[in-house]
Amino acid sequence: MFKQSKQGSINVISGAVPLTGDALDLLDNAFADCLNEGQPRAVLDLRNIPLIDSAGLERMLDLRDRFQKRTGVLKLAGANPLCHDILSVTGVGLQFEVFPELSQAVGSFIQ
């Protein structure tokens, strides 16, 4: 349901299921390897995520905190209009660097 890939040294986690309570264990599993790296750097690709509920938002913030504790960074990319609105209205989007495209998010690690 969630897939981990690499673009250079950056981990990319992508999926195509709603980011809701039922999928959160799968999301954690997808992030497990990159969270074991010394200084994890990753992008959560939201391009094919149709919806994020409150449990999904909480898990995203938890993942961000786990990255920060390891001096890492988690960024978001490609949110569809509904997910973009959810991130915006809840203020969760302000807690992340959010990019319209995956390539921009990955490239931002180089700058």
PyMOL commands that set and color helices and strands:
alter all, ss='L'
color gray80, all
select helices_A, chain A and resi 21-35+54-69+81-90+92-95+102-107
alter helices_A, ss='H'
color red, helices_A
select strands_A, chain A and resi 2-7+10-15+41-45+73-77+98-99
alter strands_A, ss='S'
color yellow, strands_A
deselect
rebuild
show_as cartoon
